[in-house]
């Protein structure tokens, strides 16, 4: 059974919302600027929790997710 977590933030000018799936370790991020959603594979729940807790979710994304995890084609 999949356990999904959805997080919507008003603190970010670049990230509209995220969706994390425990079963597949997939993090989906929808961006405000492009209105596109990207899936990052093999992402840990700790990374997702860090994104949620970050004072700047966009900055956290650029430092810890963007270059660390592959985007699902």
Backbone as CSV, one residue per row, in Angstrom:
resi,resn,N_x,N_y,N_z,CA_x,CA_y,CA_z,C_x,C_y,C_z
1,UNK,0.842,-1.181,0.000,0.000,0.000,0.000,0.883,1.239,0.000
2,UNK,0.562,2.175,-0.851,1.316,3.401,-0.989,0.868,4.431,0.047
3,UNK,1.833,5.154,0.582,1.533,6.225,1.517,2.017,7.522,0.899
4,UNK,1.086,8.383,0.534,1.433,9.627,-0.139,1.338,10.798,0.814
5,UNK,2.210,11.766,0.589,2.233,12.988,1.380,2.183,14.161,0.412
6,UNK,1.289,15.088,0.634,1.167,16.259,-0.222,1.431,17.497,0.610
7,UNK,2.222,18.396,0.062,2.593,19.628,0.755,2.415,20.790,-0.206
8,UNK,1.641,21.771,0.201,1.458,22.986,-0.583,2.074,24.128,0.200
9,UNK,2.812,24.986,-0.482,3.472,26.081,0.222,3.198,27.427,-0.426
10,UNK,3.030,28.415,0.413,2.920,29.798,-0.039,4.255,30.502,0.170
11,UNK,5.210,29.826,0.837,6.509,30.421,1.140,7.444,30.438,-0.045
12,UNK,7.092,29.794,-1.110,7.998,29.685,-2.247,7.426,30.389,-3.472
13,UNK,8.290,31.128,-4.140,7.865,31.756,-5.386,8.064,30.814,-6.564
14,UNK,8.784,29.709,-6.348,9.038,28.786,-7.455,8.304,27.453,-7.341
15,UNK,8.024,26.983,-6.125,7.375,25.680,-5.933,5.931,25.878,-5.476
16,UNK,5.002,25.307,-6.241,3.579,25.409,-5.892,3.182,24.329,-4.897
17,UNK,3.528,23.074,-5.217,3.240,21.975,-4.286,4.114,20.766,-4.591
18,UNK,4.142,19.858,-3.614,4.909,18.636,-3.759,4.038,17.445,-3.388
19,UNK,4.440,16.295,-3.857,3.742,15.040,-3.581,4.827,13.975,-3.429
20,UNK,4.891,13.334,-2.264,5.900,12.303,-2.027,5.229,10.965,-1.816
21,UNK,5.718,9.936,-2.500,5.181,8.581,-2.390,6.215,7.701,-1.694
22,UNK,5.875,7.233,-0.479,6.770,6.373,0.306,7.123,5.074,-0.416
23,UNK,6.145,4.493,-1.078,6.343,3.171,-1.686,7.376,3.200,-2.810
24,UNK,7.371,4.262,-3.594,8.288,4.334,-4.732,9.437,5.314,-4.512
25,UNK,9.432,6.011,-3.355,10.433,7.050,-3.082,10.498,8.062,-4.226
26,UNK,9.332,8.462,-4.676,9.221,9.427,-5.758,8.702,10.747,-5.216
27,UNK,9.410,11.808,-5.552,9.019,13.155,-5.165,8.565,13.894,-6.410
28,UNK,7.332,14.367,-6.403,6.814,15.176,-7.500,6.781,16.623,-7.032
29,UNK,7.288,17.503,-7.877,7.287,18.924,-7.563,6.633,19.672,-8.711
30,UNK,5.626,20.480,-8.390,4.992,21.332,-9.390,5.531,22.744,-9.199
31,UNK,6.031,23.304,-10.279,6.643,24.622,-10.239,5.652,25.703,-10.644
32,UNK,5.685,26.809,-9.921,4.787,27.929,-10.214,5.119,28.578,-11.548
33,UNK,6.388,28.798,-11.805,6.797,29.567,-12.975,6.436,28.882,-14.293
34,UNK,6.614,27.586,-14.364,6.325,26.863,-15.618,5.003,26.121,-15.572
35,UNK,4.447,25.967,-14.371,3.224,25.193,-14.147,3.404,23.722,-14.557
36,UNK,4.666,23.276,-14.568,4.983,21.892,-14.910,5.303,21.108,-13.649
37,UNK,5.045,19.800,-13.725,5.356,18.905,-12.613,6.486,17.976,-13.032
38,UNK,7.480,17.829,-12.156,8.612,16.945,-12.413,8.649,15.873,-11.335
39,UNK,9.030,14.659,-11.724,9.159,13.540,-10.789,10.634,13.245,-10.576
40,UNK,11.026,13.199,-9.306,12.403,12.867,-8.932,12.386,11.498,-8.276
41,UNK,13.136,10.568,-8.864,13.134,9.181,-8.427,14.205,8.924,-7.372
42,UNK,13.962,7.898,-6.550,14.896,7.457,-5.512,15.220,8.557,-4.508
43,UNK,14.239,9.346,-4.204,14.378,10.441,-3.254,13.952,9.949,-1.866
44,UNK,14.723,10.267,-0.844,14.388,9.783,0.500,13.332,10.668,1.158
45,UNK,12.661,10.101,2.126,11.669,10.870,2.875,12.346,12.001,3.652
46,UNK,13.586,11.806,4.057,14.321,12.844,4.775,14.510,14.083,3.897
47,UNK,14.784,13.872,2.624,14.915,14.993,1.687,13.575,15.713,1.572
48,UNK,12.511,14.954,1.451,11.169,15.544,1.369,10.853,16.349,2.628
49,UNK,11.153,15.798,3.794,10.895,16.493,5.054,11.730,17.767,5.139
50,UNK,12.960,17.709,4.656,13.814,18.900,4.626,13.241,19.983,3.739
51,UNK,12.685,19.572,2.604,12.050,20.529,1.695,10.872,21.202,2.373
52,UNK,10.063,20.431,3.065,8.901,20.991,3.755,9.310,21.968,4.858
53,UNK,10.386,21.676,5.549,10.811,22.485,6.694,11.651,23.699,6.297
54,UNK,12.119,23.735,5.082,13.043,24.794,4.658,12.396,26.180,4.680
55,UNK,13.175,27.159,5.134,12.707,28.553,5.096,12.527,28.997,3.652
56,UNK,13.369,28.464,2.764,13.270,28.752,1.335,13.193,27.422,0.588
57,UNK,11.978,26.928,0.306,11.859,25.651,-0.414,12.572,25.654,-1.765
58,UNK,12.535,26.767,-2.473,13.216,26.844,-3.771,14.720,26.712,-3.626
59,UNK,15.283,27.370,-2.608,16.709,27.265,-2.348,17.103,25.851,-1.950
60,UNK,16.282,25.226,-1.108,16.527,23.840,-0.695,16.504,22.926,-1.924
61,UNK,15.530,23.127,-2.787,15.433,22.337,-4.016,16.723,22.447,-4.821
62,UNK,17.208,23.664,-5.031,18.408,23.857,-5.852,19.652,23.251,-5.207
63,UNK,19.752,23.307,-3.895,20.926,22.769,-3.195,20.888,21.252,-3.011
64,UNK,19.694,20.693,-2.811,19.616,19.293,-2.365,18.881,18.329,-3.283
65,UNK,18.170,18.816,-4.269,17.360,17.916,-5.094,17.718,18.010,-6.571
66,UNK,17.770,19.206,-7.090,17.912,19.428,-8.526,19.049,18.622,-9.167
67,UNK,20.237,18.691,-8.588,21.368,17.996,-9.205,21.639,16.627,-8.583
68,UNK,20.888,16.264,-7.552,21.130,15.010,-6.840,20.273,13.837,-7.324
69,UNK,19.111,14.142,-7.867,18.157,13.098,-8.237,17.753,13.222,-9.696
70,UNK,17.558,12.079,-10.336,17.172,12.071,-11.743,15.691,12.377,-11.895
71,UNK,15.404,13.155,-12.924,14.015,13.445,-13.277,13.508,12.296,-14.129
72,UNK,12.309,11.825,-13.814,11.719,10.740,-14.606,11.440,11.269,-16.009
73,UNK,11.926,10.541,-16.994,11.722,10.986,-18.402,10.271,10.918,-18.824
